[in-house]
């Protein structure tokens, strides 16, 4: 029952997320293909997906719970908005004080944000 609910939850996409072509920051350059990024994000990763798992091979491992998927993929290309890329140091970070912070995941259900000093 939980497996069916998980699949149904994503069947029509995620509400309020607008897709844009990979490498673009707005929907004006929208393409009709399967590659997409989320509007408003400061970076995009283009991946080749090999598998999306929603339950482990052995349920006793407890790797995947009913709220998550395990995605097996290879990064093919990446794009970062110029306001977030320090080319001299090759670092992903906001470059100016007026650039909005970005959300990051620290692990163990802990999130934070990164801003320019």
C-alpha positions, 0 to 999 in steps of 0.5 A: 500500500505504501509503495503505491501511494509513493508512486501516485504522489509523483505521478503528476509531478510536484505541485508549484515546481516549474520546469525550465531547460537545463542550463537556463534560468527561466521558462522562456527557452522551454524545450519539448524534451525529457531534460529539465531543471527547476525554475528558480534554482541556481544550478542544474545537474544533467544526469543519465539515470540508470535506475530509480529504486523505491524499495531495497532488494532486501527489506531488512536493510532499511536503505529506502523508506516510504518517503524516499527514492534511491537514484542511480545516475551519472553526472553528464554536465552541470550548469551554475548561474554566474552569480554563484560561481567563483571561477578563480577558486572554482567554488560554488558560492554566492558572489555578491551580498545581493545574491540570495542564499541557497539551500544545502543539505548537511545530512542526517535531516539537517538543512542550512543555507549559504550566503555571501558573508 
